[in-house]
């Protein structure tokens, strides 16, 4: 029997790659979209579309009905909305999905959160290193994780995955910025700190494995290669014959700018800069993670950054160099 799956957030970076994978493997996929969503990445796939904003409980219930599995990825960051909206979408939207899934007797929900809710002052974090959320995005996701745990205690089968810093085609934010830094000789400086770099297809693989083999109620970090940003940019530049920035932006400069940016956003009532003082401090740290639990339970694996670069670079050149030539 073909599995029927609902994917919320299907038009996003990770969601679109997940839908591609599921359809390729023969799943019967329903994907949610909002009225203004860009569905172009999935136009050639056999997907049933359901218009449902996750804050619309009735629309969510209608979309969930009739599905055995739900992949809940829908959420927004500070690039898309101001802080109260970000928290509400990530928390209340998750509540609506979980309530609908419980009412519809869904077999399992896999909820995609963020590695940002796990953190250590020093060293490599695991699922046990629950940290105080920083910023509206993490606060919303942390609240959503609490809801997932609560619904699990009430009998709903929920597994939560926590991707780290996802790298791959169609990601204009994190991936696009790094490729720009490594390819533009005018880019003279790189950020401080570091991240756990994980390929988008590896996260998709881990997410599907969590649906198939994850233990009910468990949390899994889908982590990758832990690298400082200067190390990562050296890897990327070597793969694309580029120009890695040689100088580091002083961490103090970023920490000092944070309060100013936050004040500007508040005064102007805009989100011109999607971070504040808290996020500025966090961005200067080495945020490294362990995938050991996912490796043990899900047979999860990840590729090193150098193997992720060629496909991402091909997308980047096609998307941005072609646009510059027009």
N, C-alpha and C positions, 0 to 999 in steps of 0.2 A: 504494500500500500504506500502511495506517495505521501510524504509528510506535507501537511499544510502549515505554513508559517506566516505570521505577520511580522513585518519589520517596520518599526517606527524609526523616524530619522533616516529614511532610505535615500533621500536625495543629498545627504551630507557626504563628506569625504569618506569616512569609514563605512557608513551605511551603504553607499553605492557599490563599494567593493564587496561587501558582504552579500548584497543582492545578486551581483554577478556570479559569485561563487555558488550560492544556493541554486540559482536557476541552472547553471552548468551541471550541477550534480543531480538535477531532476526534481528539485523541490517545487511544490506548488506555492508560489510566493504572492502574498498581498503586501503592497508597500504603501505606507502612508505619505501623503504630501499635503501641503497647504495650498491655498489658491494661487499664491505667487511663487511656488517652488519651481526651481529649474530642474527639469527631469531629463535634460538632454543626454546625460551620461548613461541613462538606462533606456533610451528610446528604442533601441534595437532588441530589447529583451522581452520575453514573454512574461509580463508582470501584470497583475491586476492592481489597479490603483484605487485607493480609498482616501477621500479628502477628509482629514481629521487633524485638527489642532489638538495637541495633547491637553490643553486647558479646557477643551470642550468635552465634558464627561460623556455626554450622550453620543457624540460622534465617535469617541474612543470605544465605547461599549459596542456600538454597531460594527466597528472595524474588527474588534477582537472576536466577536461571535463567530463560531464555526471553525476556529483554528485550534490545532493541537499544541502548537509551539508559538511563543512570542519572543522575538528579539527586540528589546527596548533600548534604542540608541538615541532617541530624540532628546535634544537639549540645546541650549544656546550659551554662548560666552559673551564677554563684555564687548567684543567687536560688533555684536548684533543688537544689543539693548543695554539699557542702564541697569544698575545693580538690583533694584527691587524686582524688575521683570526677570532678570537672569535667575535669581533665587526662586521666584515663583514657578517659572517654567520647569526648572530642573527638579524641584521638590513636588509641587502640586501635580505637575504633569505625570510624574512617576506614580503618585498616589492613584490618579485616574486609571492608569494602565494596570496597576496591580489589582485595583478593585474590580475592573472589568474582567481581568483574567480569572480572578477567584470566582466571580459570578458565572463565568462561562465554562468552569471546570477545565481550564487549560492544563495540559500535562506538565509543562515547565515554562518558566520565564527565565531568560538570560538578560540580566540588566548590565549595561555597560556604564561604569562609573569612571573614575579617574585615579591614577596613581597618586595624585596630589593629596588625597586624604590619608596617605601613609607617608611617614617621613621620619628620618633620624637626624639628630644634630650632627653626628659624624658617622661615616660608614655606610653600609648597604642595607637598605630598609627591606623588611618583609611584610607580609600581610598583618602581622601582629603589631606593627608599629603605627597604631592609629594616632593621628596627629590632630591638633586643633586646626580647623579649616582656616585658610587665609584667603580673603577676598570673597566676593559674591558667588563666583562660580563654584569654588570649593564648598562654601556654606550650603549652597543648593544641593550639590552632589552628596555631601555628608548627610543632609537631612533625608535625601532619597535613599541612601544606604540604610539608615535607621528604619525607614519605612519597609524596605525590602526584608530586613531582618524580622521586623514585627509581623509582616504577612507570612513569612516562613514559619514563625512560631504558631500562627493561626492555621497552618495546614497547606499553604500554597508552596509549591516547589519552585524556589527561586535560587538561582546561582548568579553571583556578581563577579564580573571581570573588571580589572583595573589596568587598562593599557598605559604604558609610559609614553614617551615622546614619539609619536608615529611619523614615519618618514615614507614618502612614496608619491606616485603620480596623482595629480588632481588636488594636491594640498598646496594652496597658494600661500598659506601663512608660514608655518614652521619650515616645511621643505623648501618652499619657494625662496624664503629669506636666506636660508643657508646656501642654496645653489647660487643665489645672486652674490653673496659675499665671497664665495669661492671662485667665481668666474669673472667678476668685474675688477680689473686692476686698480680702479679708483677707490675700492673699499680698503681702507688702510687699517681698520681696527676690528677686533673681534670681541664678543662679550665675555665676561668672566663666567666662572661656574661651569657646570657640566650637566649632562642628561643621560638617560638610558634610551638609546636609539633603537627603535624596533620597526621592522618593515610592516607596511599595511597588510600585506598578504599573510604575514606571520600572525598578526593580530586576528585577522579573519579566521585563520586556521584554529587559533586558540579559542575563539568565540564559538565556533561550530563544535569543537571538542568539548567545551563546557556544556553545551546543550546535550551532547551525546553521553559524556562520561563524567561530568562534574558531580560532586557530591552535594545533595540538597543543603541549602543554607550556607555554603562555603563561599569564600572570597578568593580570587586568584589574580595575582599580579602577572600580566602579560608583558614581561620586560625584555630588554634586548641588551645591546652592547653598551656598557658604561664608559663614557668618554667625556673628557673636558671638551669645551667648545673649540679650543685651539687644536686639539687632537683630531676632532671630527672634521674640521675644516681642512686640515692637512690631508686627511684621507680622501675627502671629496675632491680637493684640488688635484691630487695625484691621479684620480680616476678620470677626470675630465680635462686634464692638461691645463689646469686653471691657475689661479693666483691666490693662495691663502693669505689673509691679512696677517701681518707680523706683530702688530702691537695690540695690547689688550686695553679695553676701556677700563679705567680704574674703578673697582667696585664702589669706592666712596662716592664717585661721581654719580653712579646710578642710584645709590641709596639717598644721596642728597637731592636728586631730581624728583624722587618719588613723591614727597610731600607737596612739591610745587605743582606737579602734574595733577595730583588729586585735587588741589585747591582750584586750579584752572578749570577742571571738569565740573566741580561743584558750582563755581561762579557762573560759568557759561551755560550750565545745564546741558552739557554735551558729553559724549564719550570719545572725544577727539583722540585721547590717549587711553587705551584699554588697560590701565593699571594704576595703582595708587602706591602709597608709601609701603604698605605691607608687602605687596607683590614685588615692588622694586627690591626690597631686602631679600626676598626669597629667590629672585632671579639671579642673584650673584653666587648662589650656593651650588655645590655639586650634589645633584639629586639622583642618587644611584639606587638601583633596586635589584632584588634577587628573583629569578623566575623559578626557583627550585621546587616550590610547591606545585606549580602548574606542570613542570616537567615530570614530577612524580605521578600526579593524579590524571593529567590530561595527555601525557606523552607529547607535551609542548616542546617546540624547539624554535630557535630564531637564527637568522643569518647575520653575519657581521655587516657593518655599515658599508664596507667596500663593495659587497655584493648587491646592495640596494641601489647604489648610485646610478649604474647605467640606465636602467629603465626610467628612473626619476628624471635623469638628465635628458633623455630622449623626449619625455613629455614636456619638460621645461623649455627646451629649445623650440619645440613645435608650437607651444602655447605663447611664449613671450617673444622669442626672436622673430617669429613669423608676424606677430602683431606689430613689432617695431618696424618691420620692413614695409608694412602696408602704408 
